Amino acid sequence: MDECLKYYAATCQTDQPNPLNRSEMKRNTERVLRMIDQAVVGYAPFMPVKLVVFPEFAHAAPAYLTLKELREKLAVPIPNAHTEKLQAKAKEYGLYIQTGTMLETDMKWPGAVFNTTCLIAPEGIAYKYRKVNPWIPWEVHTSPHDLEGYDEELFPVARTPIGNIGAAICYDWLFPEPLRQLTANGAEILARVSAYMDPFGSTEPMDWWTVVNRCRALENMAYVVAANQGASLKHYPPFSWPGGSMVVDYDGRLLAQASPGPGERIVVAPINIEMLRYERKMRRAHQMIAHLRTESYPMYRQSFLSGLPRQPEDLTVAEQEQRIDAVKRRMGYLGEKEGAPTPNIQELLDASRDDRS
């Protein structure tokens, strides 16, 4: 593929029923393929679309509360039939696809289930990114950080003819560090593969989605192409999903944004990697990575949320809650012998079932 540094990026938000087993994933993948066709063909009279980004859960969401159920009912190895179809589409159009997430198993890490997005090139999978910061306590899938001896790159970046691309998933973006690390690894485009629920979307006063995307773009001097889940409450309970997918430039300017609210949307905006590289080369002011004084922050030399005490064969929401409470006690937010002030999720679910019976 020839170098192309000026093009459209398309962010595509989905609104599909949540698969509860592997066979139901086929329906979602087929819809993703059609949305790629629509993005490329529809905007062909304007500029070529060379990057397409999909939201978290576009192929499968962590629909069960135990790792055992996720592994038995939804998790798949990568590559698979879904990634093969996406690669064929990338080859057909000569573009790159940042996939929605799948729940992934890997024989190298037995028992683990990762929440994974792939950058798919015309030649194949350019990288796999596994979510480092699951949205705990709800999400019980595995963080690679928690696996003893994990020796693969946590924050991979692909150097491509359309620029250097890295991705992080949803809750990862509430931490500045993953995006800093991707930028330090060479990223020029930061893809946000996300399922961010109400009220934390693009609508004031709790427009976290917009604030965080713009902040990560400007503090790393990088483009942000952010796809958010647009599923309705009935498709992905217990939350509603506000969409608002967007593209942000390296100064934090919104280039394009989907209207807030559930539903499928395709939004495109121009990417100019030549200008980004020129700005990075020329600037001395607001060159935050070059100005970073990492030695000033001793907190980064200690551990907060530690790895799991065992191989995660059947991690539960209750165990995630216990991990969080242990950190809160170390930080002094909870007394050493003080019980958790909030009810456990499993207790609430059990009580709800009892009320219905």
N, C-alpha and C positions, 0 to 999 in steps of 0.2 A: 504493500500500500504506500502510495506517494505521500510525502509530507503535506499536511493541510493545517495551517495554523489560524485560519479565519473561517468560521463556520457557525452553524446553529447547534446548540445543545437543546435537547427536548427532555422535559421532566414530565413523566406520565403517572398520574395517580389512578388507582384502581378502586373498584367497588364490586367485589366478588364475594360470594358465600365462602365461609371459612372451611377448607377441607378438614375432614375428620379422619381420613385415611389416605393412603398413597394413591389409590385409583382416582380419587376426586381431585388430585393435583393437576391432572391432565386438562381439565376444564379451565383452570386458571391460567395454565401455560398457553393454551390456545388463544385465550383472550389477550394475553401479553403480546403474542406474535402479531395479532391483528392490529393492536395499538401501534406497534412499530411500523407496520405498513402505512397506517394512517398518518403517523408523524412524518415519515420520510416523503411519501407521495404528496400529502396535503401541502407541505411547506416547500416543495421543490421549486415553485416559481419565485421564491424569495432567496433562500440560500440553502446549500446542502446541509442536511442534518448528519452530523458525524458522531455524536454522543447521545445516547438515550439512557435515562436513569429511571428506575422503578422503585416503589416504596418497599419498606419492610412488610413482610407477610404476603407479598404479592403471589407467592407460590404456596406457602403454608405458614401458619402461625402456631405458636406454642399453645395449642388448644387444651392441653391437659396439665394437671397440677403436680404430676410426678414425672421424674426423668424416665422411669420405667415405661410409662404409657407413651411418652413421646418417642422413645426408641422403638417400641413394638408397633406403633400404629402410623407414624408419620415420617420418621427419619429415613434418609436415603444417602447412599454414598455419592460423592462428586468426583469425576463427571458421571452423568447419567443421561437418560433419554431427554430430559428437559434441557440440559445444557447443550446437548447435541443439536436440538432443534434451534436453540438460540444462536449457536455458532453458525449454522446454515444461514440464518437470517442475517447475521453480521457479515458473512461472506457475500451474500446476495447483494447487499447494499454498500459494502465497504465502509462499515462503521463499527463503533464500540458500544457495547451494552453493559451497563452496570445493573445486574439483575436484582429483582426483588429477592427476599431471603427464602432459603430452604433450611430445614432442620437436617443437619449432616452427621452421619457416622463415618468413622475412619478407623480401619483395622489397627492402625498404629497407636490409637488411643482408645483401647477397649473400654466400653461402658460410657464413654463421653458422648454427648449430643451437642453439636455446635449450632449456633444461629449464624448462617453463612450467606454472604453475597459474593458473587463472582464478577470480575471484569472479563467480558468475553470479547475477544478480538476475532477478526476474520480467520486467523490461524488456529484459534483455540482459546483455552482459558489463560488469561494473562496473569491473574492472581486470584486467590481466595482470601477474603477477609472474614475472620471469625470474631463475632462481637466480644469485645473485652469486658464491657460493662453491661451485663444483663440488667434489665429493669427489675431489680429485686425489691420486695420478696416474691412478686408474682411470677417472674420468669425463673425457671429451675434449670434451663439448659446451661451448658458448661461454658465457663470462661476459660480460654487457654491460659490465662494468668494463674488459674487455680491448679493447674496440672504440674506435678513435680516432674522436672526434667523436660518440660516443653521446650523444644529447640528450633521451632520454626519462627520466621519473622512475624512479630505481632502486628506490625503496621506496614504492609508491603506497598510499594509504589511501582507502577508500570510506566516505563519510558516508551511512549508511543509516537507515531507520526502526527498525532493531533495534540501533543503535550503530555506532561507527566501527570498521571492520575492516581489518586488514592481515595479510599472510602472508609467511612465509619458509619455505624448503625445507631440511629435513634438516640438512646440514652447516653451513648458515648459522647455525644455533642454537648451534654451538660457539664462535661469536664474539658477544660481547655487543653489538657495534656495530650490526648490522642491526636488532635489536629495539629498541635505544635510538632509532635513527633513525625507525623506524615509530611509536614512542611520541611522539617529538618532532613527527612529522607528524600526530599526532592520534589514533592508534589506541587503542581501548579493549579490543578483542579481538584477540589475536595468534593466528593460525591456524598450526599447525605441520603441514606436509604432508611426511611423512617416511618414509624407508625406512632404519631404523637396525638394524644387524645384531647378532647375538650376538658377543661377550658383553656388549655395551654397552647392554643393555636395562633392564628394570625389576627385575632379580633381583640381589641383593647377591652378591658385593662390588663388582661393576662396574656398578652401576645408574646409569650416566650419563644415560640417558633420563629417569628420574625426577628426578634431581638438577638437570639443566639446565632442564627444564620448570618446576620449582618456583622455581628461582633467577630465571629470566627473568620469571616472573609477579610475584614480590615486588619485584624491583629496578626494574620499570617500572610497578608498581601497575596491572596489566592482567590480564584473564582470558586464560588460555591454553587453547585447544582443540586438542589434539594427536592426530593420527591417524598411527599407525605401521603399516608394512607387516607383514602376518601370513602372508606366503607361506612355504611349506615349502621345504626345501633343493632338492628336485627341481624346483620351479617356477622359482625364481630363484637358481640357483647362481652363484658358488661359496660363497654364504653362506646361513645359516639366519636367519630373521627372527622376533624374539621378541614382536611385538605390544605389549601393554601400553598401548594407546591410553587417553588420560585427559583429564579436564577439571580445571583448576586455577584457584582464585580469585586475586584480586589481592593476597592476603596469603600466597600460596604454599601454601594448603591444598588437598589433594586432595579434589575433590568426587565424583569417580567414576573408576574405572580398570578396564580389561579385565584378565582373568586373563592372566598371561604365557604365551607359547607361540604357535606358529603357528595359523592358522585364522581364519575370518571372525568378527568380533565387532561388535556395535553397543552403544555405551555412551552414556547420556544423563546430563545434569546441568543444574541450574538456573542461568541467567544473570540477574543483576539489575543492569542498567546504571544504574538510578536510584540504587542504593546505591553503586555505584562512583563515580559523579559526585559524590555527597554526600561520600564519603570523600576524594576528590581535592580538593574544595573546602575541607573542614574541616581537614585535617591540616597541621601545620607540621613535626612529627617524622616521620622516615622518608619524607620527600618527596624522594626521591633525585634526580630530574631537576632539581628546583628548587635542590638543593644542589650540583649538578655544577660542578666547577671545571675546565673544559675546557682552560684555558690552562696547567694544571700538567703536561700530558703532551706533551712535545716529540716523542715517537715518532710522533704522529699528523701531524707536519709532514714526515715522510719516507716514501718508498715502500719497501715490502718486496717483495711479489710484483708485478712490473710487468706491464704489458700485453704482448700478443704483439708480436713484432717485425715481423709481416706479417699480411696478411689470412688468417684461418684456413681455408684451403681443404681441408687434409687433416691436421689436427692428430692426433698419435698419442700413445699412452701414453708412449712413450720420450721424446718432446719434453716432456711434462709432468714426467717425472722429472728431466730436465735443468734445467728451470726451478726446481724445488724445490731441487736441489743448488746452483744458483747463489746462491740466497738463503742457504742454510746456510753457504756459503763467506763471504759478506759478513758474516754474523753471527758467524763464527769457530767454528761447529760443525764445519765441515770445513776442513782445510788447503787453501791456495790450489792446490796441485798434488796434493792427496790424491784418490785415486779413491773413488768411492762404495762404502761398506762393504757395501751390500746388493745382491743381484742384481737385474737389470732384469726386469720382469714379462714382457716379450716373450721374453727368453732362457729364462725358466722354462717358458713355454708351448711354445716351440719344442722344448725338451728333453723335455717331456712327450709331445709328438707323436712325437718320434723314438723314445721308449721304447715307444710303442704300435704303431709300424710294424714 
